[in-house]
Amino acid sequence: MDKKDYKNALMLIKEGGASQKCLDTLEGLVKIRGEEPFKVSRIMEKQVEGYEKATDATRNLDEILELVLQTEEGININIEAGFARGLEYYTGIIFEVYVPQLEIALGGGGRYDKLIELFGGESTPAVGVAHGLDRIMLAMEEQKTALKKKEERMVAVIPIEDHLKREAFRISQMLREADIPARVEVMGRKLTNALQDADKRKTDYAIILGERELKDGSVVVRDFRKRRQKTV
């Protein structure tokens, strides 16, 4: 947010009835920034002293910083108390991700606890991030980072009967947890049609689940490459 935007924001807050003390606090707050995260957080906490919710927000920031630094050693964190993003649905921390040699953000996001409720869903606390693939590719080119292509095996899980879908979803989740991409046949098509569709989508394997297989604790695995199948 540039200085002009700060002034406009402060003017709107003043028109809303904010005290001069509040305006002075905000004007000082938006100028706080730095690359020593906990030091900056302490300065922010001192600046908002007497404002309970703002103080709680700085403490929440400390918790987030601790988690980030424990998870990712050597990461550079730059805090800007006056940082703003272009969307109005954020309710907490916001962030952007940068890499050296590139002055544009590769991704960004934040907390939006009211967004799902806004679109008619249940009240659900949430946080998310979106990445710019074109910017990531540009950054990789700038840093001469090789793109390593990982060979993946796509699996289609096909329940023969509708009531077997729950078990099919359980199997697909097990595969994903093992880093194997999987999708479930949910269209209710006949087995032949479902297999033809999977083959057209360049699927490597199909796991076929029927009533007998469920009772036996087994599945039929179809290998599209070798054109054969077996019960396992």
C-alpha positions in Angstrom: 0.0 0.0 0.0 1.5 3.3 -1.0 1.4 6.6 1.0 -1.6 7.9 -0.9 -3.6 4.8 0.0 -2.6 5.1 3.7 -3.8 8.7 3.8 -7.1 7.8 2.1 -7.6 4.9 4.5 -6.9 7.1 7.6 -9.3 9.7 6.2 -12.1 7.1 6.0 -11.3 5.8 9.5 -11.4 9.4 10.8 -14.8 10.0 9.1 -16.0 6.8 10.8 -15.5 8.5 14.2 -12.1 7.2 15.2 -10.2 9.1 17.9 -7.0 11.0 17.2 -5.1 8.5 19.4 -6.4 5.7 17.2 -5.3 7.5 14.1 -1.9 8.2 15.5 -1.5 4.6 16.4 -2.5 3.4 12.9 -0.3 6.0 11.2 2.7 4.8 13.2 1.8 1.1 12.7 1.8 1.1 8.9 5.3 2.4 8.9 6.7 -0.6 10.8 8.7 -3.1 8.7 11.8 -5.1 8.9 13.6 -8.4 8.3 14.0 -9.4 12.0 10.6 -10.9 12.5 10.4 -11.1 16.3 12.0 -7.7 16.8 9.5 -6.2 14.4 6.7 -8.0 16.2 7.7 -6.5 19.5 7.7 -3.0 18.0 4.2 -3.6 16.7 3.0 -4.9 20.0 4.3 -1.8 21.7 2.7 0.4 19.1 -0.8 -1.1 19.6 -0.5 -1.2 23.4 -3.9 -0.7 25.0 -5.8 -2.2 22.0 -6.7 -5.8 23.1 -7.5 -7.3 19.7 -4.5 -5.8 18.0 -2.3 -7.1 20.8 -3.8 -10.6 20.4 -3.0 -10.3 16.6 0.7 -9.6 17.3 0.8 -12.6 19.6 -0.8 -14.8 17.0 1.8 -13.5 14.6 4.5 -14.7 17.0 3.0 -18.2 17.0 3.0 -18.3 13.2 6.6 -17.1 13.0 7.7 -19.8 15.5 6.0 -22.5 13.4 7.4 -21.3 10.1 10.9 -21.0 11.4 10.8 -24.4 13.1 9.5 -26.0 9.8 11.7 -24.1 7.3 15.2 -23.3 8.5 17.0 -20.4 6.8 13.8 -18.8 5.4 13.9 -15.0 5.1 10.8 -13.3 6.6 10.1 -9.7 5.9 7.3 -8.2 8.0 5.4 -5.1 6.8 2.6 -3.9 9.2 1.2 -1.8 6.4 1.1 -4.6 3.9 -2.2 -5.1 2.1 -3.6 -7.4 -0.6 -6.1 -6.6 -3.3 -9.0 -8.7 -1.9 -11.2 -7.7 1.0 -12.2 -11.1 2.5 -9.1 -11.6 4.6 -9.7 -11.7 8.4 -6.2 -12.3 9.7 -2.6 -12.7 8.5 -1.8 -12.2 4.9 1.4 -13.1 3.1 3.2 -13.3 -0.2 6.1 -15.5 -1.4 9.1 -14.1 -3.2 12.4 -15.5 -4.5 15.8 -13.8 -5.1 16.3 -12.1 -8.6 12.5 -11.6 -9.1 10.7 -8.6 -7.8 7.2 -10.0 -8.2 5.3 -12.4 -5.8 5.2 -16.0 -6.8 2.1 -16.6 -4.7 0.1 -15.2 -1.8 -2.8 -15.8 0.5 -3.9 -15.5 4.1 -6.7 -16.3 6.6 -10.3 -15.8 5.6 -12.6 -17.1 8.4 -15.8 -15.6 6.9 -15.4 -16.5 3.2 -17.1 -19.9 3.2 -20.0 -18.5 5.2 -20.2 -15.6 2.8 -21.0 -18.0 0.0 -23.7 -19.8 1.9 -21.6 -22.5 3.7 -21.2 -23.2 7.4 -19.0 -20.9 9.5 -15.5 -22.5 8.8 -12.2 -21.0 9.7 -9.9 -21.2 6.7 -6.5 -20.3 5.3 -5.3 -20.6 1.8 -2.7 -19.7 -0.8 -2.7 -19.4 -4.6 0.4 -19.8 -6.8 1.2 -18.1 -10.1 2.5 -20.9 -12.3 3.8 -18.5 -15.0 5.7 -16.6 -12.4 7.2 -19.8 -10.9 8.3 -20.8 -14.4 9.9 -17.4 -14.9 11.7 -17.7 -11.5 13.0 -21.1 -12.5 14.4 -19.7 -15.7 16.0 -16.8 -13.9 17.7 -19.2 -11.4 18.4 -21.8 -14.1 16.5 -24.4 -12.1 16.0 -27.7 -14.0 12.4 -29.0 -14.1 12.5 -32.6 -12.9 9.7 -34.6 -14.3 8.5 -37.3 -12.0 6.8 -40.3 -13.6 3.5 -40.9 -12.0 1.0 -43.8 -12.2 -2.6 -42.7 -12.4 -5.1 -45.1 -10.8 -8.9 -45.2 -11.4 -10.9 -46.8 -8.6 -14.1 -48.3 -10.0 -16.9 -49.5 -7.7 -19.2 -51.9 -9.6 -22.2 -51.1 -7.3 -23.3 -47.7 -6.1 -23.2 -48.7 -2.4 -19.5 -49.5 -2.8 -18.5 -45.9 -3.4 -17.6 -45.3 0.2 -15.1 -48.1 0.1 -13.8 -46.8 -3.2 -13.2 -43.4 -1.7 -11.3 -45.0 1.2 -9.1 -46.9 -1.2 -8.4 -43.8 -3.2 -7.4 -41.9 -0.1 -5.0 -44.7 0.8 -3.4 -44.3 -2.6 -3.1 -40.6 -2.4 -1.5 -40.8 1.0 1.1 -43.1 -0.7 1.7 -40.3 -3.3 -0.2 -42.2 -6.0 -2.7 -40.0 -7.9 -6.2 -41.6 -7.9 -9.7 -40.8 -8.9 -13.0 -42.6 -8.2 -15.6 -43.5 -10.8 -18.7 -41.6 -9.6 -20.8 -41.5 -12.7 -22.4 -44.9 -12.1 -21.5 -46.2 -15.5 -21.3 -49.8 -16.5 -17.9 -51.4 -15.9 -17.0 -51.7 -19.6 -17.8 -48.0 -20.1 -15.9 -47.0 -17.0 -12.8 -49.0 -18.1 -13.0 -47.5 -21.6 -13.1 -44.0 -20.1 -10.1 -44.7 -17.8 -8.2 -46.0 -20.8 -8.9 -42.9 -22.9 -7.6 -40.8 -20.0 -4.3 -42.6 -20.2 -4.8 -44.2 -16.8 -2.2 -46.8 -15.9 -4.2 -49.0 -13.6 -7.8 -49.6 -12.6 -8.8 -51.0 -9.2 -12.2 -52.8 -9.6 -14.2 -53.3 -6.5 -17.2 -55.6 -6.5 -19.4 -57.2 -3.8 -17.3 -60.4 -3.9 -14.1 -58.5 -3.6 -15.4 -56.6 -0.7 -16.3 -59.8 1.2 -13.0 -61.4 0.4 -10.9 -58.3 1.3 -9.5 -58.2 -2.3 -9.7 -56.1 -5.4 -9.2 -56.7 -9.1 -6.3 -54.7 -10.6 -6.4 -54.0 -14.3 -3.0 -53.0 -16.0 -3.9 -51.0 -19.1 -0.3 -51.0 -20.4 0.0 -54.8 -20.3 -3.6 -55.4 -21.0 -4.1 -57.9 -18.2 -5.6 -58.0 -14.7 -5.4 -60.0 -11.5 -7.0 -60.3 -8.1 -4.9 -59.2 -5.2 
